[in-house]
Amino acid sequence: MQIRPATEDDTYAILDIVAPTLAAGDTYAISADLDDAAVLSYWLGPSHEVFVAEIDGHILGTYYLMANQQGGGAHVANCGYMTAPAARGRGIARAMAEHSLEMARQRGFRAMQFNHVVSTNTLAVALWKKLGFAIVGTLPQAFKHPEHGYVDSYVMFRAL
Amino acid sequence: MQIRPATEDDTYAILDIVAPTLAAGDTYAISADLDDAAVLSYWLGPSHEVFVAEIDGHILGTYYLMANQQGGGAHVANCGYMTAPAARGRGIARAMAEHSLEMARQRGFRAMQFNHVVSTNTLAVALWKKLGFAIVGTLPQAFKHPEHGYVDSYVMFRAL
């Protein structure tokens, strides 16, 4: 597996991962009704440094790295990760997360924060805990899940 | 005191409140180096519904109301409040906060969340607690204060 910065040539492969994940509406606090242009505008936005995970020439995952806040909060990084549905369970999310922690360190960030980890996304919560993140906050019923209704979200944080 | 939606005529009065508050760099996780255009672009951004607090024709405070997240998180509101430095201690922040809770209810929000309340901003923390907000998360050393260095920030939340 190679994890590398995204290029323009990766745009459609990224869209193929991000669009269905957002459309499912069960993990990201982003509209599930975005058209392709809006999906790309979000994921490839100017504040995002975007990477892809590639195996045998196929892009199977993507993540972005950004500053979670500006000014006095600019030393804390934020990331979002997505794996192609067909490629889940192959360690791609974990590899991207480890890569992102190293990138964030290289960029001079002192910590990483996830603002809104949906509590029903148990695989993600478990993975972030394995990678050293702690749940530092619980947002009561802050996410309306398409199947489970209002569920809690977590704020997760780790120093770098 | 009248609290009402901001109009174009309020732009410079708003700038006079927001610019020095951001330039102080001790309460908002926003760059302290923004020029006037960038300050207005932030405070009057398209996602913000902006209000002003007026006494005897003088605008002494302003706040914005927005959705804190999109998609499954769009039922939680977020606000930012600023009072003119010379007008502090006159209950303007409290009046704006109470107004914002009512506006958020009217807009159909089910809760309100503050993502980054700097722990050294003790007056704000005390006011939010009086108004029913709880600290639901502590972000360790997530804010670099210009005098105190790295300090904690709080995530504060209340149902509506």
Interface residues (C-beta under 8 A of the other chain):
Chain A: L22 G25 D26 Y28 A29 I30 S31 A32 Q69 Q70 G71 G72 G73 A74 H75 V76 R110 A111 Q113 N115 H116 V118 V136 G137 T138 L139 P140 Q141 A142 F143 K144 H145 P146 Y150 S153 V155 F157 A159
Chain B: L22 G25 D26 Y28 A29 I30 S31 A32 Q69 Q70 G71 G72 G73 A74 H75 V76 R110 A111 Q113 N115 H116 V118 V136 G137 T138 L139 P140 Q141 A142 F143 K144 H145 P146 Y150 S153 V155 F157 A159
